[in-house]
Amino acid sequence: DKDMQLLLEGPLAAERAQYLHGSPTNVSDLRRALVGEASAVFMLTDKSTLDQDVKEVDAHNILATLSLRQINATIPIYVQALSTGAVPVFRDVGATSVICIPELKMQMLAASCHTLGLHTLVTNLLTSNARLDSDLHAPEVWLQEYAHGAGHSIF
C-alpha cells in the first residue's frame, strides 16, 4: 500500500519503526521480527472489515496470538477483537488485554442510561475542540463553561 509506504518512510517513522513483511502465524517470521525480545505486542484490526469477514479476521488473530505465545510466553499481548464472542477466546489463548469496539459502544450506551451526560463527557475528552472555546462568545454562562470544558482533551 503506497500510503503505508509513505508513512513508514516519513521522518517520524523512519527512526522509530521497521516494516517487516510476513505473517504473525508463521513462527520463523515472528523470530525474524525478534518477538522473543520484544517488550509488548499490539494486534490492531482494520476498522473497515466487512461484517461477513469479522469471524475470519478474529480467527486469524487468535491463531496469531497462539503463535506469539509459542515464541514468548511472558510478553504482554494487547489485542483488538472485532466481535464480542471472540473476547473470551483471545483471553483463553493468552492475550493480556482485549478491547472490542462494539462491546465498548454497548457498555458506553448502558452507562449513559444510568449517568446522563456521560457519553458527551467522554466524547468531548476524546476529541479535540480547542477552537470551540475561543470561537464561542455566548451570553449564557453555562454555554461558556461548556465550551471551555470541551476545549480540554486527553490523548
Protein Blocks (a to p, Z undefined) as FASTA:
>chain_A
ZZlmmmmmmmklmmmpccddddfkbmklmmmnommmpcbdcddddfkbcfklmmmmmmmm
mmmmmmmmmmmmmbccddddfbfklmmmmmmnopabdcdfklmmmmmmmmmmmmghklmm
mmmmmpcckkmmmmpccfblklmmmmmmmmpccZZ
